[in-house]
């Protein structure tokens, strides 16, 4: 009842992420679980971010902790790297090859080429450089079998400098005597950084 009451705070079509989030989950949940994390992730106040960012996330008031609504979901055994290696078996793979520097040669190899680099680079920055967010990881090996008991824990408060900690072994229910964790830090992109998310 309280969530429903708080959701009514937003009248009309939400104009930004803050309003969209409140209209979905109410102010208390927004303040506790969404605001700090989102502003840390995007480096912008929630009321300056578009509403569609939060619309893509499922909202459930149940104990279902799955991310998607699909009947079957999971992570491939051996991880995504192994899955992609299996998919590419027998196919020529060129690493460290810049598509934009070798466009004519690479385009001649197939009828269709899928470019997965930055869209502003593809158009030779004709409209300037897009704003991006970057991500930095700090990885640590811990001399214990368990750190957090889960593959990923998001830190939703504004005070913790990282957005999440990944404990890699739990993606495949590992039983190793040590564990590896990675702290993920979101930051403003600058030249030389890897662009992760366009803003």
C-alpha positions, 0 to 999 in steps of 0.5 A: 500500500505504501509503495502504491501511495508513493508511486502516485507522487508523479502525475502525468508522463515521467520527464526523467529517470527520477520521476520514472523510478518514483512512478515505478517503485515509490520514493523510499525504494528510489532513494534507497536502491536507485538514486545513489547507484544511478548517479554514481554509474552515470555521473549525473543527477537522476533528474538530468537522465532520460527516463528510458534508462530505468524503463528497461529494468524489471520491477517485481514485488516478489522473491523472483531474483532473476533478471529476465522474464525468460523461462530459461536463463543462465551463463554458459558452462565455461563462460562466454569466452568458451562459448564464443571460441566454440562458435568461431571454431574453423573461422578466421579471427583477426585480433588487434585489427582496427576496422576503420583503418582496414575498412576497404579490405575487411568490407571486401571479405563479406556481404555484410560486416557488423561494426561494434566500435564507437558510433562516433568513430565510425562517422569519423567524429563528424558531429564531435565526440560523444560523451561516454562513461568508462569503467575501471576494475580493481581485481584482488585474490583473497585467501579465503573460499568466499567473500560475498556468497554471490556473483554480483553485489551492487552497492546502491549508496552514494558513499561507496566509491564502487558500483559493484563487486563481482566474485567470479567463482559464483558464476559457475558455483566454484569450490576453489579454496581462494576467491577472486573479486573485482570492484567496478568503478564508474568514471567520466571517459577521457581520451585514452580510456575505454568507452563503455557507455555512451551518455 
